[in-house]
């Protein structure tokens, strides 16, 4: 399934938490709401709470979404 995501002209994503760029070909945390997906750095300081999943950000798009991140 394709999800709508925000990307920059150079293919980077915008982190939904800190607003900093996420470079292409990075593992990300993903929160899905309908057909829209918000991506976050997969680092502890930017990980979202709630029903986040792991994903892979390619160049300008979300390539895959898999496995839910277990929250404490």
VOMARMI-330361 format. One record per residue (C-alpha): x, y, z; residue number from 1; residue in three letters. Coordinates in nm, 2 decimals. Example, Ala and Ser with C-alpha at 12.3 -4.5 7.8 and 13.67 -1.06 7.14 Angstrom:
<zados>
X:1.23 Y:-0.45 Z:0.78 n:1 res:ALA .
X:1.37 Y:-0.11 Z:0.71 n:2 res:SER .
</zados>
This chain:
<zados>
X:0.00 Y:0.00 Z:0.00 n:1 res:UNK .
X:0.13 Y:0.35 Z:-0.08 n:2 res:UNK .
X:0.11 Y:0.61 Z:0.19 n:3 res:UNK .
X:0.13 Y:0.99 Z:0.15 n:4 res:UNK .
X:0.44 Y:1.13 Z:0.31 n:5 res:UNK .
X:0.62 Y:1.46 Z:0.32 n:6 res:UNK .
X:0.96 Y:1.47 Z:0.14 n:7 res:UNK .
X:1.22 Y:1.73 Z:0.04 n:8 res:UNK .
X:1.34 Y:1.79 Z:-0.31 n:9 res:UNK .
X:1.67 Y:1.60 Z:-0.24 n:10 res:UNK .
X:1.47 Y:1.28 Z:-0.15 n:11 res:UNK .
X:1.50 Y:1.32 Z:0.23 n:12 res:UNK .
X:1.20 Y:1.29 Z:0.46 n:13 res:UNK .
X:1.10 Y:1.55 Z:0.72 n:14 res:UNK .
X:1.10 Y:1.40 Z:1.08 n:15 res:UNK .
X:0.75 Y:1.44 Z:1.23 n:16 res:UNK .
X:0.90 Y:1.50 Z:1.57 n:17 res:UNK .
X:1.21 Y:1.73 Z:1.54 n:18 res:UNK .
X:1.15 Y:1.86 Z:1.18 n:19 res:UNK .
X:1.51 Y:1.77 Z:1.08 n:20 res:UNK .
X:1.57 Y:1.59 Z:0.75 n:21 res:UNK .
X:1.60 Y:1.21 Z:0.74 n:22 res:UNK .
X:1.84 Y:1.11 Z:0.46 n:23 res:UNK .
X:1.74 Y:0.87 Z:0.19 n:24 res:UNK .
X:1.79 Y:0.49 Z:0.25 n:25 res:UNK .
X:1.73 Y:0.51 Z:0.63 n:26 res:UNK .
X:1.54 Y:0.30 Z:0.87 n:27 res:UNK .
X:1.25 Y:0.51 Z:1.02 n:28 res:UNK .
X:0.97 Y:0.49 Z:1.27 n:29 res:UNK .
X:0.63 Y:0.53 Z:1.10 n:30 res:UNK .
X:0.29 Y:0.63 Z:1.24 n:31 res:UNK .
X:0.01 Y:0.55 Z:1.00 n:32 res:UNK .
X:-0.32 Y:0.74 Z:0.99 n:33 res:UNK .
X:-0.55 Y:0.63 Z:0.71 n:34 res:UNK .
X:-0.35 Y:0.68 Z:0.38 n:35 res:UNK .
X:-0.11 Y:0.93 Z:0.54 n:36 res:UNK .
X:0.22 Y:0.82 Z:0.71 n:37 res:UNK .
X:0.44 Y:1.03 Z:0.93 n:38 res:UNK .
X:0.80 Y:0.93 Z:0.95 n:39 res:UNK .
X:1.04 Y:0.98 Z:1.24 n:40 res:UNK .
X:1.41 Y:0.92 Z:1.31 n:41 res:UNK .
X:1.44 Y:0.57 Z:1.44 n:42 res:UNK .
X:1.66 Y:0.70 Z:1.72 n:43 res:UNK .
X:1.54 Y:0.71 Z:2.08 n:44 res:UNK .
X:1.51 Y:1.09 Z:2.11 n:45 res:UNK .
X:1.27 Y:1.10 Z:1.81 n:46 res:UNK .
X:1.08 Y:0.78 Z:1.85 n:47 res:UNK .
X:0.70 Y:0.84 Z:1.87 n:48 res:UNK .
X:0.48 Y:0.70 Z:2.14 n:49 res:UNK .
X:0.19 Y:0.48 Z:2.04 n:50 res:UNK .
X:0.14 Y:0.25 Z:1.75 n:51 res:UNK .
X:0.46 Y:0.31 Z:1.56 n:52 res:UNK .
X:0.60 Y:0.07 Z:1.31 n:53 res:UNK .
X:0.94 Y:0.02 Z:1.16 n:54 res:UNK .
X:0.99 Y:0.13 Z:0.80 n:55 res:UNK .
X:1.24 Y:0.20 Z:0.53 n:56 res:UNK .
X:1.27 Y:0.55 Z:0.37 n:57 res:UNK .
X:1.41 Y:0.52 Z:0.02 n:58 res:UNK .
X:1.48 Y:0.82 Z:-0.20 n:59 res:UNK .
X:1.17 Y:1.04 Z:-0.18 n:60 res:UNK .
X:0.92 Y:0.78 Z:-0.07 n:61 res:UNK .
X:0.84 Y:0.53 Z:0.20 n:62 res:UNK .
X:0.96 Y:0.19 Z:0.06 n:63 res:UNK .
X:0.82 Y:-0.04 Z:0.32 n:64 res:UNK .
X:0.64 Y:-0.06 Z:0.65 n:65 res:UNK .
X:0.67 Y:-0.36 Z:0.88 n:66 res:UNK .
X:0.67 Y:-0.48 Z:1.24 n:67 res:UNK .
X:0.51 Y:-0.27 Z:1.52 n:68 res:UNK .
X:0.75 Y:-0.11 Z:1.77 n:69 res:UNK .
X:0.68 Y:-0.24 Z:2.12 n:70 res:UNK .
X:0.62 Y:0.05 Z:2.36 n:71 res:UNK .
X:0.67 Y:0.04 Z:2.73 n:72 res:UNK .
</zados>
